Amino acid sequence: MKRLLPFAIIAIVLGAGVVLALYLQKSSAPTPQPTPSPVVGASPTASTPINPGAPGADPPHALGNAEAPATLEEFGDFQCPPCGALHPILKEMAKEYGPTKLRIIFREFPLVPNHVHALAAARASEAAALQGKFWEMHDMIYETQKEWENLFDTRPVFEGYATKIGLNLDKFRADSSSDIVEQRINRDGIRGHSLNVKGTPTVFLNGREVPFESLMVPDKLKAVIDAELKAHQ
């Protein structure tokens, strides 16, 4: 036992030295700073970081000039009742501000499987877009939402809309299940998830999320847009 004592003392000294070195290294290292994150419910004009997100379908479906100082980007689901309620409000905003002040972008974000017809509606709108009639189909689907949302099969309804707005029906049918339509829907979905979109409608104004309570009341949404326009004067 006496022979082992010197070795034990040496081991204790070495161990203490290692612990001291680690402590000094940790003490001298810079303290990591937390990454700033957007404030939930904050005004879109607040100085919170903007997440650019992944690219969506390109070109996006947009009303208004690309140079407009205010851009509203909506992630919508055609079968979502609040999205249907927001539709006339956004149409009012587009008319109120005009294309030189306000640009409105629509992104596909069908909430499947909860909304069983949302994907079919998204495909119908994208197929109409391939014949230059996205917004006509978009408006018709939203404005008749209550007429088709509980049907078993919406294809005849959407094909009827295609005929009504003057589309080539054979092309519309083929495009509804085409790769290009699926890719556009998927790319918008990827962009939405990259921006932490979890439900619809989710709307961003110049890259910052607009609080839901400000979306559904026209006067509140106008106040948000006016503040953004003023900030860019």
C-alpha positions in Angstrom: 0.0 0.0 0.0 2.9 2.4 0.8 4.3 1.8 -2.7 1.0 2.9 -4.3 0.8 6.1 -2.2 3.1 8.2 -4.4 1.3 7.2 -7.5 -2.0 8.1 -6.0 -0.8 11.5 -5.1 0.6 12.1 -8.6 -2.8 11.0 -10.1 -4.7 13.4 -7.8 -2.4 16.3 -8.7 -2.7 15.6 -12.5 -6.5 15.4 -12.2 -6.7 18.7 -10.4 -4.6 20.3 -13.1 -6.9 19.0 -15.9 -10.0 20.4 -14.0 -8.3 23.7 -13.5 -7.3 24.0 -17.2 -10.8 23.2 -18.3 -12.3 25.8 -15.9 -9.9 28.5 -17.1 -10.7 27.7 -20.8 -14.4 27.9 -20.2 -14.1 31.1 -18.3 -12.1 32.8 -21.0 -14.4 31.7 -23.9 -16.9 34.3 -25.1 -20.5 33.9 -23.8 -22.7 32.8 -26.7 -25.4 35.3 -27.6 -29.0 34.2 -28.3 -30.3 34.4 -31.8 -33.0 37.1 -32.1 -36.4 35.7 -33.0 -39.5 37.5 -34.2 -42.0 38.7 -31.5 -45.3 36.8 -31.8 -48.1 39.2 -32.5 -45.7 42.2 -33.1 -46.6 44.8 -35.6 -45.3 44.1 -39.1 -43.5 47.4 -39.1 -41.6 46.6 -35.9 -37.8 46.1 -36.2 -38.0 42.3 -35.9 -35.8 40.1 -38.1 -37.2 39.0 -41.4 -36.8 35.4 -42.5 -36.6 35.4 -46.3 -37.8 31.8 -46.4 -37.3 29.2 -49.2 -38.4 30.2 -52.7 -41.9 29.4 -53.6 -43.5 28.8 -57.0 -42.0 31.2 -59.6 -43.5 33.3 -60.9 -45.9 33.8 -58.0 -49.5 34.6 -58.6 -49.6 38.4 -57.9 -51.8 41.4 -58.3 -50.1 44.8 -58.4 -46.7 46.0 -59.4 -43.5 44.3 -58.2 -42.2 47.8 -57.3 -45.2 48.5 -54.9 -43.9 49.6 -51.5 -46.3 47.2 -49.7 -46.6 43.5 -50.5 -49.1 41.2 -48.8 -48.2 37.5 -49.3 -51.1 35.2 -48.4 -50.8 31.4 -47.7 -54.3 30.2 -48.3 -56.4 27.1 -48.5 -59.5 27.2 -50.7 -61.6 25.1 -48.3 -60.6 27.1 -45.2 -63.6 29.2 -44.0 -61.4 32.1 -42.6 -59.6 32.2 -46.0 -63.0 32.6 -47.7 -63.9 35.4 -45.3 -60.5 37.1 -45.9 -61.0 37.0 -49.7 -63.4 40.0 -50.0 -61.2 41.9 -47.6 -58.1 41.5 -49.7 -60.1 42.4 -52.8 -61.2 45.6 -51.0 -57.5 46.4 -50.1 -56.5 45.9 -53.7 -59.1 48.3 -54.9 -58.4 50.8 -52.0 -54.7 51.1 -52.6 -54.3 50.2 -56.3 -51.5 48.4 -58.0 -48.8 51.0 -57.5 -49.0 50.9 -53.7 -50.1 47.4 -52.9 -49.1 44.0 -54.3 -50.9 40.9 -53.3 -49.4 37.4 -53.7 -51.3 34.1 -53.2 -49.4 31.0 -52.2 -51.0 27.5 -52.2 -51.2 25.9 -48.8 -53.9 23.2 -48.9 -54.4 21.7 -45.4 -54.8 18.1 -46.2 -56.2 15.7 -45.0 -58.3 18.0 -42.8 -59.8 19.7 -45.8 -60.5 16.9 -48.3 -61.1 19.2 -51.3 -58.4 21.7 -50.7 -55.8 20.0 -52.9 -58.3 19.5 -55.8 -59.2 23.2 -55.5 -55.5 24.2 -55.6 -54.9 22.0 -58.6 -57.9 23.6 -60.4 -56.6 27.1 -59.7 -53.1 26.2 -60.9 -54.5 24.5 -64.0 -56.5 27.6 -64.8 -53.3 29.6 -64.4 -51.7 27.7 -67.2 -54.3 29.2 -69.4 -53.9 32.7 -67.9 -57.0 32.6 -65.7 -55.7 32.0 -62.2 -57.4 34.9 -60.5 -60.7 34.2 -62.2 -60.7 30.6 -60.9 -59.3 31.7 -57.5 -62.2 34.2 -57.1 -64.9 31.8 -58.3 -63.7 28.9 -56.0 -63.6 31.2 -52.9 -66.9 32.9 -53.7 -68.7 29.6 -54.1 -66.9 27.8 -51.2 -70.1 26.9 -49.4 -71.6 25.3 -52.5 -68.8 22.7 -53.0 -67.1 22.2 -49.6 -69.4 19.3 -48.5 -69.7 17.6 -51.9 -68.3 14.1 -52.4 -66.7 14.9 -55.7 -65.7 18.4 -56.7 -64.3 17.7 -60.1 -67.5 18.3 -62.1 -67.9 21.6 -60.2 -64.4 22.9 -60.9 -64.7 21.7 -64.6 -67.9 23.7 -64.7 -66.1 26.8 -63.5 -63.4 26.2 -66.1 -66.0 26.2 -68.8 -67.6 29.3 -67.4 -64.4 31.3 -67.4 -63.6 30.2 -71.0 -60.9 27.6 -70.5 -60.1 24.7 -72.8 -61.6 21.9 -70.8 -59.5 19.1 -72.2 -56.3 21.0 -71.4 -57.7 22.0 -67.9 -58.3 18.3 -67.1 -54.9 17.3 -68.2 -53.1 20.1 -66.4 -54.9 19.5 -63.1 -52.9 16.3 -62.6 -49.7 17.5 -64.3 -46.2 17.6 -62.8 -46.0 21.4 -63.3 -49.1 21.9 -61.2 -47.9 19.5 -58.5 -44.5 21.2 -58.4 -46.0 24.7 -58.0 -48.2 23.6 -55.1 -45.2 21.7 -53.5 -42.9 24.7 -53.8 -45.4 27.1 -52.2 -45.8 24.5 -49.4 -42.0 24.3 -48.9 -41.9 28.1 -48.7 -44.7 28.2 -46.2 -43.1 25.6 -43.9 -39.8 27.5 -44.1 -41.6 30.6 -42.8 -43.2 28.5 -40.0 -46.7 28.7 -41.5 -48.9 26.3 -39.5 -52.4 27.4 -40.5 -54.4 29.4 -43.0 -54.8 32.2 -43.7 -51.3 33.3 -42.8 -50.3 36.7 -44.3 -47.0 38.5 -44.4 -46.6 42.2 -45.1 -43.2 42.9 -46.5 -41.9 39.8 -44.9 -43.4 40.1 -41.4 -46.5 38.2 -40.3 -49.6 40.2 -39.8 -51.4 39.3 -36.6 -54.6 37.3 -37.3 -56.8 39.8 -35.4 -55.6 42.5 -37.8 -56.4 40.5 -40.9 -60.2 40.0 -40.5 -61.2 43.6 -39.8 -60.7 45.9 -42.8 -60.0 49.0 -40.8 -57.3 47.2 -38.7 -55.7 45.8 -41.9 -55.7 49.2 -43.5 -54.0 50.7 -40.4 -51.3 48.1 -40.7 -50.8 48.8 -44.5 -50.9 52.6 -43.9 -48.1 52.3 -41.3 -46.0 50.3 -43.7 -46.5 52.7 -46.5 -45.6 55.6 -44.2 -42.4 53.9 -43.2 -41.4 53.7 -46.8 -42.1 57.3 -47.7 
